[in-house]
């Protein structure tokens, strides 16, 4: 949970006014000592990342899921030249869900693939 900047400023005002140490301030406000040290270094929270969310083109991944619904994540990772965990998180962002079929496969796909829309 991110604390507001107003609260962070108030914490340091109380710390200065009362002459508290980091430990005493943390106990007084019920937050961690390490949190106070981080706030002392950077008062405002970081709002953006310095890197893109993924190394994978999400449209290409969606096409790959539709073309190869039975592929394992490590197989997709080899095709996209990324790690299996990268594929895992990208599929999670896409909202891809694999459901077992209730009937045994007869030359058909062994799973049903659902891509959930974010709308």
C-alpha positions in Angstrom: 0.0 0.0 0.0 1.3 3.4 -0.9 1.1 6.1 1.8 0.2 9.7 0.7 2.8 12.3 0.6 0.9 14.4 3.2 1.2 11.5 5.6 4.9 11.0 4.9 5.5 14.7 5.5 3.5 14.6 8.8 5.6 11.6 10.0 8.8 13.5 9.5 7.3 16.7 11.1 6.4 14.6 14.2 9.8 12.9 14.2 11.6 16.3 14.2 9.2 18.0 16.7 9.3 15.2 19.2 12.9 14.3 18.7 12.1 10.6 17.9 14.5 8.2 16.5 13.6 6.1 13.4 12.6 3.2 15.7 10.4 5.4 18.0 8.8 7.1 15.0 8.1 3.7 13.3 6.5 2.3 16.5 4.5 5.5 17.1 2.9 5.4 13.6 2.9 1.6 13.2 5.1 1.4 10.2 8.4 -0.2 9.5 11.8 1.4 10.3 13.0 0.6 6.8 10.0 2.4 5.4 11.1 5.5 7.1 14.6 5.2 5.9 13.3 4.8 2.3 11.0 7.8 2.7 14.0 9.9 4.0 15.9 9.1 0.8 12.9 9.7 -1.5 9.8 11.3 -0.1 7.5 10.9 -3.2 6.7 7.4 -4.4 7.9 6.3 -7.8 5.0 6.4 -10.3 6.6 4.9 -13.4 9.0 2.2 -14.4 12.2 2.7 -16.3 11.6 -0.2 -18.6 8.7 -1.6 -20.7 6.3 -4.0 -19.1 7.3 -6.8 -21.4 9.8 -7.9 -24.0 7.0 -9.8 -25.9 4.7 -8.3 -28.5 1.3 -9.1 -27.0 -0.5 -9.2 -30.3 2.0 -11.9 -31.6 1.6 -13.8 -28.4 -2.2 -13.7 -28.7 -1.9 -15.0 -32.3 0.5 -17.8 -31.1 -2.0 -18.8 -28.4 -4.8 -19.1 -31.0 -2.5 -20.9 -33.5 -1.0 -23.3 -31.0 -3.5 -23.7 -28.1 -1.8 -26.9 -26.8 1.7 -25.5 -26.5 3.4 -25.5 -23.2 4.9 -22.3 -21.8 8.5 -23.5 -22.4 7.7 -24.1 -26.0 6.3 -20.6 -26.5 9.4 -19.3 -24.7 11.6 -21.0 -27.2 9.6 -19.5 -30.1 9.8 -16.0 -28.6 13.4 -16.4 -27.3 12.4 -15.4 -23.8 12.1 -17.2 -20.4 9.2 -19.4 -19.4 8.3 -17.0 -16.6 8.2 -14.1 -19.1 5.6 -16.1 -21.0 3.7 -16.9 -17.8 3.3 -13.3 -16.8 2.5 -12.2 -20.4 -0.3 -14.8 -20.6 -1.5 -13.7 -17.2 -1.7 -10.0 -18.5 -3.5 -11.2 -21.6 -6.1 -13.1 -19.4 -5.4 -16.4 -21.0 -7.1 -19.3 -19.1 -6.7 -23.0 -19.8 -9.6 -25.2 -18.9 -9.6 -29.0 -19.0 -12.2 -30.5 -21.4 -14.8 -32.6 -19.8 -14.5 -35.3 -22.5 -11.3 -37.2 -23.4 -9.7 -35.9 -26.6 -10.2 -37.7 -29.8 -7.6 -36.1 -32.0 -8.8 -32.7 -30.8 -7.2 -30.1 -28.6 -6.7 -31.4 -25.1 -7.6 -28.1 -23.5 -9.9 -25.2 -24.2 -8.2 -21.8 -24.3 -10.0 -18.7 -23.2 -8.7 -15.2 -23.8 -10.5 -12.9 -21.4 -11.1 -9.3 -22.6 -10.1 -6.5 -20.4 -13.1 -4.3 -21.3 
